[in-house]
Amino acid sequence: MLPDVVSYQEEQRIWLVRASGGKHFQNFLKHDVVAISHIDKLIGLSASKEIPAPEAISDFLYAEAKLMVTLAAEHVVAWRRDEDSISGEHWDEDGHEDPENKMSAANRESQVSKFINDFKIGDLIVTINSTHIAIGYCVSDVYVDETVLVNRIYRDRKEPKIELLEYKLRRNVSWGDPIPRDLVSLSLRKPLLARNTVSSLDEHWDKVYTLAYPIFVRDGMVYFSNRINRQGPIGTRSMCVVLDSIVCAQLVADAIFTGLNPDVALSDLLSSDCYDSDFEERLMSQAEVMSPGYLHHKIRCLAGVSSERYAAMLMLLMSIGLSGCEADTQNLKVRAANLISSFQQDDMSKERSAVVVGALESDEMLQDFQTIMKNKGVAKVASNLRMAPGNAVGALPPKKPAVKSKAGGGRVSPPSAPESVSAQAVQFKLNLE
């Protein structure tokens, strides 16, 4: 079954939340939450247990940072005096003028502000530990909850290891399945090392989407990735075959939407000699020269053709080329006809958009394309490289969940806890059967 084409939501943001270096990763997933501890002491001092005002949060964080610097300074001064090294006269024992003190407090205040004010329902939340990454939808407003969340880890132990999550400032999250970190693109690994508890991944949106979706569109561009799972060196010619097959898929997609010149056979169109005649280089690729590793691609859509429709046709063609599409011709015709029929205009207002040439001609092109790709040995090369789309199954919940409703007093009811963490994700494999 061909996957759905996903459109990037311009209002959606992507946040990384890493608590205590990933210590609470499983607790987050088990209890469908994400939480931070920056103002737990301040909340504990409040009788109402509501979210403190911004001014109170700022005063508390600066006072806490000042106290920590003062204690550290006193400790070092005392130690140095004991060692008869230097006097403590150069130390600012109050700590309030220390620029690092101010920077630390401002940084923590910024993180709390983002968690309270900038996170929105529908945003993507990413969390990690040393071995896995998880992505989910934010499904609630921020709230305070002092319930201690418990996670019992057995792992062949007779007595479980108990992990407690006491962080009070929380949001509910609908998590996807955890993904092994070795499936994360190299260009995303460095941002995941951010030291802050809360940070933005907006700049790396395409690599986060790559983990969750086989194909997606934004601003007239189609994005997709292939992952090479084979270990060790791979042949240069094999890489050339794979990249050429993707270029061929683009050419045939263009021909299906615009029509093929009657004087040009599809095999001639796909030959390298014809690329210079009327070929617009809209396909861009970025390779992570590793094996295993990724090939990231983006294609600018044809003018006047909707991104979603162009992406769906492109996905069908790449599936035919990379998988070999062993189905018989009749089944291929049925699938192609079903896909093409969804491209037809619904009313006169769409008269000029995404008009496909006759279904018969399109079916003939698909059959010719299947034969050409088979002769090129594309499916055999892809199988040898153990290629698959770059996304992981279950990286996001199948459907965007409903929003959690607010409870009285501006608080959100804590979610019920599932029994266990979801199973480890596996690679998505396209199947036309």
DOGU-415043 format. One record per residue (C-alpha): y, z, x; residue in three letters. Coordinates in pm, whole numbers, plus 50000, padded with zeros to 5 digits. Layout:
N
YZXALA ...
//
This chain:
433
500005000050000MET 503424990450134LEU 505835019750179PRO 509125022749996ASP 512325012450170VAL 514645042350207VAL 518445039550203SER 520435063550419TYR 522535087350210GLN 526035086950355GLU 526855121750224GLU 523685136850373GLN 523935156850694ARG 521195167650934ILE 521055202951078TRP 518945218951348LEU 518195255951301VAL 516205272851575ARG 515775310251538ALA 514775330651844SER 513545299952026GLY 511205290051743GLY 509645324551699LYS 510035322751320HIS 508925286551278PHE 505795294751079GLN 507585320850870ASN 510225295150777PHE 507545270650663LEU 505355296150489LYS 508185310950282HIS 510195278850229ASP 513345292750389VAL 515655289450685VAL 517625319850801ALA 519965332851071ILE 520685368251190SER 524255365951324HIS 525815389151063ILE 522815410350964ASP 524505442351084LYS 527645434350886LEU 525595427350573ILE 523755460050625GLY 527045478850619LEU 528015463350286SER 527105481549966ALA 527245449649759SER 524905429949991LYS 526965398849918GLU 528125373150172ILE 531115388350354PRO 534535371950349ALA 535355348250640PRO 537915372850782GLU 535345401050783ALA 532795378550956ILE 535315368551223SER 536425404351291ASP 532815416251310PHE 531665389051553LEU 534635393951786TYR 534145431551782ALA 530425427551851GLU 531075403552139ALA 533685427352282LYS 531215456152264LEU 528485436252438MET 530795425752721VAL 532075461352761THR 528545475552784LEU 527545448553032ALA 530625454953245ALA 530065492453248GLU 526445487353348HIS 527305464253637VAL 530185485953756VAL 528005516953753ALA 525265499253943TRP 527655485854205ARG 529245519754249ARG 525805534954301ASP 525175508554564GLU 528505516554732ASP 529365479854733SER 532665473654560ILE 534755493454319SER 535035485053953GLY 538795482053960GLU 538665444453900HIS 536625447753583TRP 538255446253241ASP 536175473653086GLU 537575466752739ASP 536235431452761GLY 538655417952502HIS 540485395552751GLU 537295380252889ASP 537415342752802PRO 533615341452779GLU 533775369652525ASN 536165349852307LYS 534125317752348MET 530875335152252SER 532415350251940ALA 534015317151838ALA 530725299051887ASN 528805323751671ARG 531525323151407GLU 531295285051398SER 527525286351351GLN 527785311351066VAL 530515290550902SER 528355259350918LYS 525385277450766PHE 527485291750483ILE 530005264050414ASN 528855231050565ASP 525165230350470PHE 524785212850134LYS 521905209349891ILE 520095177149984GLY 520895179350356ASP 518005175850599LEU 517055207550790ILE 515125205251118VAL 513445234751288THR 511185236351593ILE 508945257651808ASN 507355249952143SER 504735226251997THR 505975212851662HIS 508995201051466ILE 509445203451089ALA 511915185750858ILE 512835196050506GLY 515405193550228TYR 517925221250176CYS 517395231049809VAL 519645261249754SER 523055275849817ASP 523355302650082VAL 522325337849974TYR 521635372750106VAL 518135387250082ASP 516865418050265GLU 513225412250173THR 511105412750489VAL 508985381150502LEU 505525385650651VAL 503365359650824ASN 499835367950935ARG 498365346051207ILE 494615348351259TYR 493615319951494ARG 490065333051536ASP 491305368851566ARG 489605396751378LYS 492945414051337GLU 495885391251256PRO 499075389151456LYS 501925400351228ILE 505275382351243GLU 508185396851046LEU 511265377450941LEU 514105401450863GLU 517085377750884TYR 519265383550579LYS 521375351750551LEU 519105324850404ARG 518755291650232ARG 515695277650057ASN 514125246650211VAL 511375223450089SER 509535215850412TRP 507385186350508GLY 504325189550727ASP 504865200551088PRO 504845172051341ILE 503575175351701PRO 506525173751939ARG 504865146952150ASP 505525123251858LEU 509275129351889VAL 511265100652037SER 512545107152390LEU 516135101852278SER 515755130652029LEU 514085155552261ARG 517255165352449LYS 519285173352132PRO 516405195452017LEU 516975217152325LEU 520395228152199ALA 520855265252268ARG 522815272451953ASN 520925286151656THR 522725261251430VAL 523785226451546SER 524315191851398SER 521935162651449LEU 524135137851261ASP 524615117051575GLU 520855112551602HIS 520235104851234TRP 518235072951303ASP 515705090451527LYS 515235118451269VAL 514755092250996TYR 512255074251221THR 510045105251215LEU 510055105750835ALA 510225069450722TYR 508495037250834PRO 511535016050741ILE 515065024250624PHE 518445007550580VAL 522095015950637ARG 525274994950630ASP 523454961850608GLY 521034970550890MET 517264974550867VAL 515735000751100TYR 512065005051188PHE 509995016451485SER 506595009751632ASN 504725035951829ARG 502345025652107ILE 499625052152118ASN 497605038152405ARG 497585059252722GLN 498425044753062GLY 499945011553180PRO 500004982652935ILE 500194945352998GLY 503594928552999THR 502174898952809ARG 500954922252534SER 504484935852494MET 505824900452475CYS 503334891752199VAL 504364922051993VAL 508094915552027LEU 507634878551953ASP 505734887051634SER 508684907551512ILE 511094879051588VAL 508764855851394CYS 508764879751099ALA 512564878451095GLN 512574840351100LEU 510104837750812VAL 511994864050610ALA 515144843250656ASP 513294811850549ALA 511894828450237ILE 515364839250124PHE 517274807750224THR 514604780850203GLY 512824761550476LEU 514094727450580ASN 511564702250443PRO 511584683950776ASP 510634715350974VAL 507124729750970ALA 506814767550986LEU 504944764951316SER 507894745551461ASP 510344771451332LEU 508384798851507LEU 508104780751838SER 510364792952116SER 511794757852159ASP 513504760551820CYS 515164794351876TYR 518244779052036ASP 518874753151765SER 520024774051471ASP 518784808951552PHE 521124838551517GLU 520044868051731GLU 520304896051477ARG 517284915651596LEU 517964942651855MET 515264963752016SER 515234994752233GLN 512105003852426ALA 511135037952556GLU 509205026452858VAL 506365050652817MET 502835048152690SER 502525064452448PRO 506065055352351GLY 508315038252097TYR 509855004552028LEU 512915009451808HIS 514294979251620HIS 517234971251397LYS 518044938551222ILE 521274928751052ARG 520404915050709CYS 521264880350587LEU 524664877350424ALA 524334879850046GLY 520854895350055VAL 520434932149970SER 519194953550257SER 516374968850052GLU 514974934849946ARG 515214920250293TYR 513554951150443ALA 510684949650191ALA 509944913450279MET 510214921150649LEU 507714949650611MET 505244926950434LEU 505504900750709LEU 505114925850991MET 502094940450815SER 500524905850796ILE 501204899751164GLY 500354933351320LEU 497414942551098SER 495964907551070GLY 495864911550691CYS 492144905150655GLU 492394903350277ALA 491434870250120ASP 494064844650033THR 494054852049660GLN 494744888949712ASN 497524879949953LEU 499054857149691LYS 498944884749430VAL 500634909949660ARG 503244884649768ALA 503934874649407ALA 504344910949302ASN 506774917049587LEU 508744885149534ILE 509014890549158SER 510914922849224SER 513574902449402PHE 514564881949098GLN 518054887848961GLN 518274910548658ASP 521424895948507ASP 524174870648573MET 526184895848775SER 523484893049045LYS 523364855449036GLU 524414851649399ARG 522434880149552SER 518984878949709ALA 517744847649536VAL 514304838749667VAL 512944803249679VAL 510084794349446GLY 507104817449454ALA 504734788849533LEU 506654778849844GLU 506924815449950SER 503164820249910ASP 502524789650122GLU 504814803250393MET 503014836650389LEU 499654819450427GLN 500934797650711ASP 502474828150876PHE 499154846650852GLN 497384817551022THR 499984814651298ILE 499894851951373MET 496104851051384LYS 496214822351633ASN 498664841751847LYS 496234870951850GLY 498914895351734VAL 496564918251542ALA 494194920551837LYS 497014929852075VAL 498384955551828ALA 494934970951791SER 494494972352169ASN 497834990252204LEU 496885013251914ARG 500165004951745MET 501405021751429ALA 504745025951255PRO 506725053751420GLY 506795078151129ASN 504415107051063ALA 502715112550728VAL 504165141550532GLY 507185146450759ALA 509175150950437LEU 507955161650093PRO 506795131449886PRO 509685135949645LYS 513035152449683LYS 512545186549517PRO 514575201149234ALA 517455224049324VAL 516805261349308LYS 518975277349041SER 521335305749116LYS 520595340949005ALA 523195365948891GLY 525845378949126GLY 526075346549326GLY 522645351249478ARG 519625328349474VAL 516205341949390SER 513895341349694PRO 511065315749668PRO 507445324649621SER 505375321749936ALA 502575296349967PRO 499295308050114GLU 499325288250435SER 501325264550650VAL 500715227550589SER 498195209750806ALA 499295190951116GLN 500675156251040ALA 498965124251144VAL 500325089651221GLN 501175067350925PHE 499065035650918LYS 499965006250701LEU 497234994750465ASN 497584964050247LEU 494294969550070GLU 
//
